[in-house]
Amino acid sequence: MGSGSGDREALPAALRQPVDWLNLNPEAPDTVQSKSVDRVSANARLLTDAEALDRYGVDLAGKGIQAIWMRIHNGTAGDQWMLAAHLDPDFYTADEAAYLFRHRWAGVGHGGLRQRFRDLTMRARIGPGETCEGHVLVPRHEGGRFVEITLSGTGKVRRFGFPLRTADGHFDFESMDVAGIHRRNKPVDLSRSQMRAALPRVPAVATDKSGKGSGDPLNLVIVGEASTMMAAMSECGWAFTHRLDGTTVRRMISAALHGNPYLTAPVSSLYLFGRKQDVAFQRARSNLSQRNHMRLWLAPFTLEGRPVWIGQVSRDIGIRLTTQSPTLTTHKIDPMVDESRQFVLESLLFRFRIRDFGFTRAAPPAPPDQPRRNLTGDEYFTDGLRLVVVLSESAVPAENVRNLGWEQTVKGPVEFGQKTSPAGTEP
């Protein structure tokens, strides 16, 4: 699989050089993420658009493509296989991406460019004791994305989750500081029965900055390390959101006025534990007015040493301009908020991310004929329950997921799992 010397000579001098991986490590090493699992290590970083242009010689961003650099060391005695389709099922092969630039690099030049793309591609197989570097080309995500590198070999699947970013500076997860929050307010570690008793004492709704007013219902609890939680949400199709600042507010207003997509649009700030949400996610459609969105706050307690996130999830079905919001816009939520809660459960089950789940009482039911209202006046109704999911580091088939059996909801799938615990007992 190669090209002739004529193809090479048609390229610019910088691109005719062989790939020397030791000298091609991305700059700004503080943004390179590193993890090790059972004698296998992985490093990853998103290339900026300028870096990709320098490395590939063409404008990948102009074609909606982003390059993920990675280095993998295999310290095992067997082969490891990098699963590019698990990183992103819409990844581009080298020849596919190079073909997009065929008109610019016509004739022999295109053959050389195609070989350059092949040379820069991450190998699928990493042999025993080998260290390999390369790139995977994926659809461009603005600003950043959560990347999960999956390796299969020696009878085990190893996953490495990385919150990667470019030099955007606007994403809220960039400022999330789990260690700092826990350092300022040391969390209390709870058993499962203790957490079950503690959760009903967590407020039922978020508030405004003053701590007054009733915002959207706090209908979700996620147990897991920040990296595990972000990997699970990313794998289920949730994207990081921009934080509110002048740039993102102007862009959001423009998108609202013109009906344009803004897939990383910020969500307004709601408050719990005296602070706004620590991180937010959304599943956006092409229209800004329609999206699922989620806010999460780190709780002042942990479960058996693992962080606990209190969350609010709902579905936006419309948008309107308002002077009551710093974005000058507000979304109308779907009044059936339990459907959004159920969507989270089902999507995590489908992706084998849940070890245990259950429901706890958060508030009295609010039936459709007696709805509650959030801070912007939108009506919603609910059974008053709060979904609790305990995430797993490894895949758990749906039939092995354990139902905690705490409270009963009519929305199902409450019968998932072979191991259920009667209400009121410790699982």
C-alpha positions as CSV (number, residue, x, y, z in Angstrom):
1,M,0.0,0.0,0.0
2,G,2.1,2.9,-1.2
3,S,2.6,5.5,-3.9
4,G,5.4,6.2,-6.3
5,S,8.2,8.7,-6.0
6,G,6.4,11.0,-8.4
7,D,3.5,11.2,-6.1
8,R,5.8,12.2,-3.2
9,E,7.6,14.9,-5.2
10,A,4.2,16.6,-6.1
11,L,3.6,17.3,-2.4
12,P,5.1,20.3,-0.5
13,A,8.5,19.6,1.0
14,A,7.2,19.4,4.6
15,L,4.7,16.7,3.5
16,R,7.3,14.7,1.6
17,Q,9.2,13.9,4.8
18,P,8.6,10.4,6.4
19,V,6.6,10.4,9.6
20,D,8.9,10.7,12.6
21,W,6.5,10.1,15.5
22,L,9.0,11.1,18.2
23,N,9.2,14.6,16.6
24,L,5.4,14.8,15.8
25,N,4.1,14.8,19.3
26,P,1.5,17.6,19.6
27,E,2.6,20.8,21.3
28,A,1.2,22.0,24.6
29,P,1.8,18.7,26.5
30,D,-0.3,19.8,29.4
31,T,-3.4,19.1,27.2
32,V,-2.3,15.5,26.4
33,Q,-4.4,13.1,28.4
34,S,-2.8,9.8,29.7
35,K,-4.2,6.7,31.3
36,S,-3.0,3.1,32.0
37,V,-5.0,-0.1,32.5
38,D,-3.4,-3.5,33.1
39,R,0.0,-2.9,31.4
40,V,-1.5,-1.0,28.5
41,S,-1.3,2.8,28.4
42,A,-2.9,5.4,26.1
43,N,-2.4,9.1,25.5
44,A,-4.7,11.2,23.4
45,R,-5.2,14.8,22.3
46,L,-7.3,16.7,19.8
47,L,-5.3,18.5,17.2
48,T,-6.3,22.1,16.7
49,D,-7.4,23.1,13.2
50,A,-4.0,24.8,12.6
51,E,-2.1,21.7,13.8
52,A,-4.1,19.5,11.5
53,L,-3.5,21.8,8.6
54,D,0.3,21.7,9.3
55,R,0.3,17.9,9.6
56,Y,-2.0,16.9,6.8
57,G,-1.3,19.8,4.4
58,V,-5.0,20.4,3.8
59,D,-7.9,22.1,5.7
60,L,-9.6,19.2,7.5
61,A,-11.9,21.6,9.4
62,G,-13.2,22.9,6.1
63,K,-14.5,19.4,5.3
64,G,-16.0,19.0,8.9
65,I,-13.2,16.6,10.0
66,Q,-11.2,16.5,13.2
67,A,-7.9,14.6,13.9
68,I,-7.5,12.8,17.2
69,W,-3.8,12.0,18.0
70,M,-3.1,9.0,20.2
71,R,-0.1,7.0,21.4
72,I,-0.7,3.4,22.8
73,H,1.9,1.3,24.6
74,N,1.2,-2.4,24.8
75,G,3.0,-3.9,27.8
76,T,1.2,-7.3,27.5
77,A,2.4,-10.5,25.9
78,G,-0.3,-10.5,23.3
79,D,-1.7,-8.3,20.5
80,Q,-4.0,-5.3,21.3
81,W,-6.5,-4.1,18.8
82,M,-7.7,-0.5,18.7
83,L,-11.4,-0.4,17.8
84,A,-11.8,2.9,15.8
85,A,-15.5,2.3,15.3
86,H,-16.1,2.3,19.0
87,L,-14.3,5.6,19.3
88,D,-16.7,7.1,16.7
89,P,-18.8,4.9,14.4
90,D,-18.6,7.7,11.8
91,F,-14.8,7.8,11.6
92,Y,-13.1,8.4,8.2
93,T,-10.7,6.0,6.6
94,A,-7.5,7.5,5.3
95,D,-8.5,7.1,1.6
96,E,-12.0,8.4,2.3
97,A,-10.7,11.6,3.8
98,A,-8.0,12.1,1.2
99,Y,-10.6,11.6,-1.6
100,L,-12.4,14.8,-0.4
101,F,-9.4,16.8,-1.5
102,R,-9.0,15.1,-4.9
103,H,-9.7,18.2,-6.9
104,R,-7.1,20.3,-5.2
105,W,-4.5,17.5,-5.5
106,A,-5.3,16.2,-8.9
107,G,-3.1,13.7,-10.7
108,V,0.1,12.5,-9.0
109,G,-0.3,15.0,-6.2
110,H,-3.4,13.3,-4.9
111,G,-1.7,9.9,-4.7
112,G,1.0,11.4,-2.5
113,L,-1.6,13.1,-0.3
114,R,-3.5,9.8,0.0
115,Q,-0.3,8.1,1.2
116,R,0.3,10.9,3.7
117,F,-3.1,10.3,5.2
118,R,-2.3,6.5,5.3
119,D,1.0,7.2,7.0
120,L,-0.7,9.4,9.7
121,T,-3.4,6.8,10.5
122,M,-3.3,5.0,13.8
123,R,-2.6,1.3,13.3
124,A,-5.3,-1.1,14.5
125,R,-2.9,-3.8,15.8
126,I,-0.3,-3.0,18.5
127,G,2.0,-6.0,19.0
128,P,3.4,-7.1,22.3
129,G,5.8,-4.5,23.8
130,E,5.1,-2.0,21.0
131,T,4.4,1.7,21.2
132,C,2.4,3.0,18.3
133,E,1.3,6.6,17.4
134,G,-1.2,7.8,14.9
135,H,-4.5,9.6,14.3
136,V,-8.1,8.8,13.9
137,L,-10.2,11.2,11.7
138,V,-13.7,11.8,13.0
139,P,-16.6,14.2,12.3
140,R,-15.6,17.6,13.8
141,H,-17.0,18.4,17.2
142,E,-16.7,22.1,18.1
143,G,-14.4,22.9,21.0
144,G,-14.0,19.5,22.5
145,R,-15.4,16.1,22.9
146,F,-15.1,13.1,25.2
147,V,-13.1,10.4,23.5
148,E,-13.1,6.8,24.6
149,I,-10.2,4.6,23.2
150,T,-11.1,1.0,23.3
151,L,-8.6,-1.8,23.0
152,S,-9.3,-5.5,22.8
153,G,-6.7,-8.2,23.4
154,T,-5.4,-10.8,25.8
155,G,-8.9,-11.8,26.7
156,K,-9.9,-8.4,27.9
157,V,-11.4,-5.1,26.8
158,R,-9.7,-2.0,28.0
159,R,-11.3,1.4,27.9
160,F,-9.6,4.8,28.2
161,G,-11.9,7.8,28.5
162,F,-10.5,11.3,27.9
163,P,-12.2,14.7,28.0
164,L,-10.3,16.3,25.2
165,R,-10.6,19.9,24.1
166,T,-9.2,22.4,21.6
167,A,-8.3,25.9,22.6
168,D,-11.9,27.1,22.7
169,G,-12.1,28.0,26.4
170,H,-15.9,28.1,26.5
171,F,-16.9,24.6,27.6
172,D,-18.2,24.3,31.2
173,F,-16.5,20.9,31.8
174,E,-13.1,22.7,31.5
175,S,-13.7,24.4,34.8
176,M,-15.2,21.5,36.6
177,D,-13.1,20.8,39.7
178,V,-14.2,17.7,41.6
179,A,-11.1,17.6,43.9
180,G,-11.5,21.3,44.7
181,I,-15.2,20.9,45.6
182,H,-14.4,18.0,47.9
183,R,-11.4,19.8,49.4
184,R,-13.6,22.8,50.3
185,N,-16.4,20.6,51.7
186,K,-15.2,17.1,52.6
187,P,-18.0,14.7,51.6
188,V,-19.5,12.2,53.9
189,D,-19.1,8.6,52.7
190,L,-22.4,6.7,52.9
191,S,-23.5,3.1,52.5
192,R,-26.4,2.3,50.1
193,S,-28.9,2.2,52.9
194,Q,-27.6,5.5,54.3
195,M,-27.7,7.1,50.8
196,R,-31.3,5.9,50.4
197,A,-32.2,7.6,53.6
198,A,-30.3,10.8,52.7
199,L,-31.6,11.3,49.2
200,P,-35.2,12.4,50.2
201,R,-33.5,15.2,52.2
202,V,-31.9,16.6,49.0
203,P,-34.1,19.5,47.7
204,A,-36.7,18.4,45.2
205,V,-36.1,21.3,42.8
206,A,-33.2,23.5,41.7
207,T,-33.5,27.3,42.5
208,D,-32.3,30.6,41.2
209,K,-29.1,32.2,42.4
210,S,-30.7,33.7,45.5
211,G,-31.8,30.2,46.6
212,K,-35.4,31.1,46.1
213,G,-38.0,30.1,43.6
214,S,-38.7,26.6,42.3
215,G,-36.8,25.6,39.2
216,D,-36.9,22.3,37.3
217,P,-37.2,19.1,39.4
218,L,-34.1,17.3,40.6
219,N,-35.1,13.9,39.2
220,L,-31.8,12.1,38.7
221,V,-28.8,10.7,40.7
222,I,-25.7,9.3,39.0
223,V,-23.0,7.5,41.0
224,G,-19.6,7.3,39.4
225,E,-16.2,9.0,38.9
226,A,-16.3,12.1,36.8
227,S,-14.5,10.3,33.9
228,T,-16.9,7.4,34.1
229,M,-19.9,9.7,34.1
230,M,-18.7,11.8,31.2
231,A,-17.8,8.7,29.2
232,A,-21.2,7.1,29.8
233,M,-23.1,10.3,28.8
234,S,-20.9,10.8,25.7
235,E,-21.4,7.2,24.6
236,C,-25.1,7.7,24.9
237,G,-25.0,10.7,22.6
238,W,-24.9,13.6,25.1
239,A,-22.6,16.5,24.2
240,F,-20.8,18.9,26.4
241,T,-22.2,22.4,26.6
242,H,-20.7,25.8,26.3
243,R,-20.7,27.9,29.5
244,L,-22.4,31.3,29.5
245,D,-20.3,34.2,28.4
246,G,-20.6,37.1,25.9
247,T,-19.5,35.0,22.9
248,T,-21.9,32.1,23.5
249,V,-24.8,34.4,24.5
250,R,-24.5,36.3,21.2
251,R,-24.3,33.1,19.3
252,M,-27.3,31.6,21.1
253,I,-29.4,34.7,20.3
254,S,-28.5,34.5,16.7
255,A,-29.3,30.8,16.5
256,A,-32.7,31.4,18.1
257,L,-33.6,34.3,15.8
258,H,-32.5,32.4,12.6
259,G,-33.5,28.9,13.5
260,N,-29.9,27.7,13.2
261,P,-28.4,24.7,15.0
262,Y,-26.1,25.2,18.0
263,L,-25.2,21.8,19.2
264,T,-23.1,22.9,22.1
265,A,-25.4,25.8,23.2
266,P,-25.1,26.7,26.9
267,V,-27.9,26.0,29.4
268,S,-29.0,28.6,31.9
269,S,-27.7,28.4,35.4
270,L,-29.8,26.8,38.1
271,Y,-28.5,26.4,41.7
272,L,-28.1,23.6,44.3
273,F,-25.8,23.4,47.3
274,G,-25.2,27.1,46.9
275,R,-23.7,26.9,43.4
276,K,-24.7,26.6,39.8
277,Q,-24.4,23.3,38.0
278,D,-20.9,21.8,37.9
279,V,-21.4,20.4,34.4
280,A,-24.2,20.2,31.8
281,F,-24.9,18.0,28.8
282,Q,-27.4,18.1,26.0
283,R,-28.7,15.9,23.1
284,A,-29.4,18.5,20.5
285,R,-31.3,18.4,17.3
286,S,-30.7,20.6,14.2
287,N,-33.1,23.2,15.7
288,L,-31.9,25.1,18.8
289,S,-35.5,25.0,20.3
290,Q,-35.5,21.2,20.6
291,R,-33.0,19.3,22.8
292,N,-32.7,17.2,25.9
293,H,-30.6,18.9,28.5
294,M,-29.1,17.8,31.8
295,R,-27.5,19.7,34.7
296,L,-25.4,17.9,37.3
297,W,-24.2,19.0,40.8
298,L,-21.6,17.1,42.8
299,A,-23.3,16.0,46.1
300,P,-21.8,16.6,49.6
301,F,-21.7,12.9,50.1
302,T,-20.2,9.9,48.3
303,L,-21.4,6.3,47.9
304,E,-18.8,3.8,49.1
305,G,-16.1,6.2,48.0
306,R,-17.6,7.1,44.6
307,P,-18.8,10.6,43.7
308,V,-22.6,11.2,43.7
309,W,-24.1,13.6,41.1
310,I,-27.5,15.1,41.7
311,G,-29.2,16.0,38.4
312,Q,-32.0,17.6,36.5
313,V,-33.0,16.3,33.1
314,S,-35.8,17.6,30.9
315,R,-36.6,18.1,27.2
316,D,-36.9,21.4,25.5
317,I,-39.7,21.7,23.0
318,G,-39.7,25.4,22.2
319,I,-37.8,28.7,22.7
320,R,-38.8,32.3,23.2
321,L,-37.0,35.6,23.8
322,T,-37.2,36.9,27.4
323,T,-35.5,39.6,29.5
324,Q,-35.6,37.3,32.5
325,S,-32.5,35.3,31.3
326,P,-28.9,36.4,30.7
327,T,-29.1,34.7,27.3
328,L,-32.2,36.7,26.5
329,T,-33.8,33.4,25.6
330,T,-35.6,30.7,27.5
331,H,-36.7,27.2,26.5
332,K,-40.1,25.7,27.1
333,I,-39.8,22.3,28.6
334,D,-41.9,19.2,27.8
335,P,-44.3,19.0,30.8
336,M,-43.8,15.2,30.9
337,V,-40.5,15.4,32.7
338,D,-40.6,11.7,33.7
339,E,-40.2,10.8,30.1
340,S,-36.8,12.5,30.0
341,R,-35.7,10.7,33.2
342,Q,-36.8,7.4,31.6
343,F,-34.8,8.3,28.4
344,V,-31.6,8.5,30.5
345,L,-32.3,5.1,32.1
346,E,-33.0,3.4,28.8
347,S,-30.1,4.8,26.9
348,L,-27.6,3.9,29.7
349,L,-29.1,0.4,29.8
350,F,-28.8,0.1,26.1
351,R,-25.1,1.0,26.3
352,F,-24.5,-1.4,29.1
353,R,-23.3,1.4,31.4
354,I,-25.4,0.6,34.5
355,R,-24.6,-1.8,37.4
356,D,-27.6,-0.9,39.6
357,F,-30.6,1.4,39.4
358,G,-33.6,2.3,41.4
359,F,-36.0,5.1,42.3
360,T,-36.3,7.2,45.5
361,R,-39.0,9.7,46.6
362,A,-38.1,13.3,45.8
363,A,-41.5,15.0,46.1
364,P,-45.2,14.3,46.2
365,P,-46.7,13.4,42.8
366,A,-47.9,16.3,40.6
367,P,-50.6,14.9,38.3
368,P,-51.6,16.6,35.0
369,D,-54.6,18.3,36.6
370,Q,-52.4,19.7,39.4
371,P,-49.1,20.5,37.6
372,R,-46.2,22.4,39.2
373,R,-44.3,25.3,37.5
374,N,-40.6,26.1,37.1
375,L,-38.9,29.5,37.3
376,T,-40.0,30.5,33.9
377,G,-43.6,29.5,34.4
378,D,-43.6,26.3,32.4
379,E,-46.0,23.6,33.7
380,Y,-44.7,20.1,34.4
381,F,-46.2,17.0,36.0
382,T,-44.4,14.0,37.6
383,D,-44.7,11.0,39.8
384,G,-42.2,12.7,42.2
385,L,-39.6,10.0,42.0
386,R,-35.9,10.4,41.4
387,L,-33.9,7.9,39.3
388,V,-30.7,6.6,40.8
389,V,-28.1,4.9,38.6
390,V,-24.8,3.4,39.7
391,L,-22.5,3.3,36.8
392,S,-20.2,0.5,35.9
393,E,-16.6,0.8,34.7
394,S,-17.1,-2.3,32.5
395,A,-20.0,-3.4,30.3
396,V,-23.0,-4.9,32.1
397,P,-25.6,-6.7,30.0
398,A,-29.1,-5.5,30.7
399,E,-30.2,-8.9,32.0
400,N,-27.5,-8.6,34.7
401,V,-28.4,-5.1,35.9
402,R,-29.6,-5.1,39.5
403,N,-32.9,-3.3,40.4
404,L,-32.5,-1.8,43.9
405,G,-36.2,-2.2,44.4
406,W,-36.6,1.0,46.5
407,E,-39.6,2.7,45.0
408,Q,-42.0,1.6,42.2
409,T,-42.6,3.6,39.1
410,V,-45.2,2.9,36.4
411,K,-42.8,3.9,33.7
412,G,-40.6,0.7,33.7
413,P,-38.4,-1.1,32.9
414,V,-38.5,-1.8,36.6
415,E,-38.2,-5.6,36.0
416,F,-34.8,-5.4,34.4
417,G,-32.2,-7.6,36.0
418,Q,-32.2,-11.0,37.6
419,K,-31.3,-9.7,41.1
420,T,-33.9,-7.5,42.7
421,S,-34.1,-6.4,46.3
422,P,-37.4,-6.1,48.1
423,A,-38.3,-2.5,49.0
424,G,-36.8,-1.5,52.3
425,T,-33.9,-4.0,52.3
426,E,-30.2,-3.5,51.7
427,P,-29.1,-4.8,48.3
